[in-house]
């Protein structure tokens, strides 16, 4: 298993982000976490994992929290960790 070196997010990295990715980042900054269903309903984002990947690439520390709903279906909730 390889460990990636965490970099601090910079304004330059954030400027490269697409509009939908910026909306997801704003949501994470405001609310702290987001699920795929919230992203779909609120922002029309079908591929939240891809947006999270882009945010991680520019240095944001986002943790995946796997949860189960009331009928035992698993889903991911992405949590922004502020250092």
Phi and psi in degrees as a GROMACS rama.xvg file:
@    title "Ramachandran Plot"
@    xaxis  label "Phi"
@    yaxis  label "Psi"
@TYPE xy
-98.141  149.441  UNK-2
-110.752  125.685  UNK-3
-83.4292  141.722  UNK-4
-78.0472  126.023  UNK-5
-77.7846  131.344  UNK-6
-110.17  153.049  UNK-7
-78.4355  138.521  UNK-8
-65.6065  139.428  UNK-9
-118.18  163.211  UNK-10
-63.9931  -32.7095  UNK-11
-68.2028  -39.6409  UNK-12
-65.6367  -39.2086  UNK-13
-69.7373  -28.326  UNK-14
-67.68  -25.3561  UNK-15
-77.4332  -10.988  UNK-16
-71.4808  145.052  UNK-17
-72.8325  159.233  UNK-18
-54.7233  -42.7444  UNK-19
-65.5212  -38.621  UNK-20
-65.0533  -38.0275  UNK-21
-64.1711  -37.315  UNK-22
-65.2735  -41.0444  UNK-23
-63.1686  -42.7416  UNK-24
-62.2864  -43.2081  UNK-25
-61.4714  -40.8135  UNK-26
-62.1463  -45.436  UNK-27
-62.7183  -40.3036  UNK-28
-65.9364  -37.0332  UNK-29
-79.3478  -45.327  UNK-30
-106.929  -17.2969  UNK-31
93.086  -26.3333  UNK-32
-155.483  165.481  UNK-33
-154.026  146.732  UNK-34
-111.592  161.508  UNK-35
-57.6776  -37.0151  UNK-36
-67.2199  -40.9419  UNK-37
-61.5046  -42.7846  UNK-38
-64.3355  -39.4753  UNK-39
-66.8178  -48.9052  UNK-40
-69.3826  -42.8746  UNK-41
-81.6884  -41.5441  UNK-42
-119.335  -0.823693  UNK-43
68.3226  27.2034  UNK-44
-93.1117  110.228  UNK-45
-84.2229  -24.0626  UNK-46
-120.589  68.0966  UNK-47
-60.5983  -39.4062  UNK-48
-58.6838  -36.0551  UNK-49
-67.0054  -39.0005  UNK-50
-67.1479  -39.7543  UNK-51
-63.9254  -40.4974  UNK-52
-57.9608  -45.5354  UNK-53
-61.6645  -41.6445  UNK-54
-65.4249  -38.747  UNK-55
-65.1018  -36.7089  UNK-56
-61.8686  -34.7924  UNK-57
-89.9713  2.96003  UNK-58
114.73  1.78964  UNK-59
-77.4595  136.468  UNK-60
-90.4365  97.426  UNK-61
-118.31  126.195  UNK-62
-104.456  140.132  UNK-63
-93.2976  121.738  UNK-64
-109.799  110.22  UNK-65
-85.8649  126.957  UNK-66
-126.795  170.601  UNK-67
-121.964  140.183  UNK-68
-84.7539  -172.557  UNK-69
-69.9332  -10.8145  UNK-70
-113.643  23.0167  UNK-71
68.5397  21.6575  UNK-72
-83.9363  134.788  UNK-73
-83.4182  145.505  UNK-74
-149.352  160.505  UNK-75
-99.0675  144.37  UNK-76
-125.253  125.408  UNK-77
-97.4322  127.836  UNK-78
-118.206  127.681  UNK-79
-83.7523  120.673  UNK-80
-95.9894  123.995  UNK-81
-99.3623  124.649  UNK-82
